[in-house]
C-alpha cells in the first residue's frame, strides 16, 4: 500500500529519472490518484526547471587582473620562504593522503615511522644472518696480541713495592723489547695463516695484500723503537687478522669449509 | 593558462556567485583560479579536470562562508540581504525569486542545488565534488528542493499551475 508519506521522499528521484521502471511505475500510479502529491510534484518540477534555466552570471572584467595579481603575490611570497619550507610544501602537495583530511596525517606519520623501524630491524637481522657463517663456522684460532700491561706510575718506586731481592727495575726496562718480540711472533704466525689462504685469493687480492704488507712493514721499520713501533706492529696485526678472517668468511659462505 | 581561465571563468564565477553571493563571488573566484594555476602541475588526474576545478570552487566557497560566518556572527538569515543578480531571461520574475530563495538556503543545500540543478552535473560528479556518497547527495538534493519549495511558497505553486499540467 503506497501512501503520500512513502511516495513524497521518492519524488525528487522520480522527477530526475533516477528510479527504475518498477519503482517509477509505483510513483506514477500514486500521482494519478493523489492530487496533493501531484501538485507537489508539479512544484518540484517547476523549481527544478527554473533552476536549470537560471541565466549564466558573467564575471566582472576585473576578475583576470585580480587573479594575475594574486599569482604574482604568491610567487613573491614563495620566493621569500626559506628553501626547507618550499621543499616541505612541494612534498606536501605530493603527499599520498588528501590534504583535506589532516586528522589522518598524524596516523600516517606514525604508520610510516613504524614501517621504517620494522624495515630497519629486518635489514639488521638480514645483515646479521648474512654475516652468520663467519660466526658459526669454526674459524682458525688465531693468536691475539698480548694485552697491554699497565705501565707503572713514575711516582711509585718499583723497588719500594717489589719483593726484596728481585731486580724489578731491570725487568721493567726490558718490557718494551718483550712486547715488540711478542708482536713479531704474532705477525709471524699470522703470516703463515695468510700464506696458507693465499692460493684461494685472486690476483688483485694478492697484489693488494702485498702492497699493503710492504707499506705496513716499512712503517714498522721507520718507527722509533718503543710504543710507536708497537703501534705500527699492531696495525699490521689487525690487517693480517682481517685478511685471514675475511678469507675464512668468503670460503665459509661458498661452502668450502 | 588564459585559455583555461576563459573556459571556466563563467562556471567558476557563477557557482561562487550563487553559493557566496554577489559581494564575495569575485574574491572566491580569484582564489579558485589561483589554486587551479598553482596546483595544475600537481593535478594527478584522479578525476576530470572540470570536476577538480568545481571541487576547488565549492570548497573555496564553503570555506569562505564558514570564515565569513565566524567573522560576522551571522546565520543563514544574513544571506537574505544579498542582492539578487541581474536577470536577463524571459521569465525573470521567477528566476529572481529562485535566486533570492537560493541565497537563503544553508550553504550545503545551496551547493548541491547549484551543482546538480543549475550546473547540470550528475549525482556521481556531485558526490565526487562534495566528497560524499551518491545516496547522501540524492538525499541532500531532495531536502534542498523541499526547503526551496517552502521558501518560494505560493509563487512556485502558481508557476507550476500555469505551466505543465502533469509532472510526468
Interface residues (C-beta under 8 A of the other chain):
Chain A: X9 X11 X12 X13 X15 X18 X28 X31 X38 X39 X40 X41 X42 X43 X44 X45 X46 X47 X48 X49 X50 X51 X52 X53 X54 X55 X56 X57 X58 X59 X60 X62 X63 X64 X66 X67 X70 X71 X74 X93 X94 X100
Chain B: X2 X5 X9 X10 X12 X13 X14 X17 X18 X25 X26 X27 X29 X30 X31 X33 X34 X37 X38 X39 X42 X59 X85 X87 X88 X89 X91 X94 X95 X98 X99 X102 X113 X117 X118 X120 X123 X131 X138 X141 X142 X145 X148 X149 X152 X156 X157 X159 X160 X161 X163 X164 X166 X167 X168
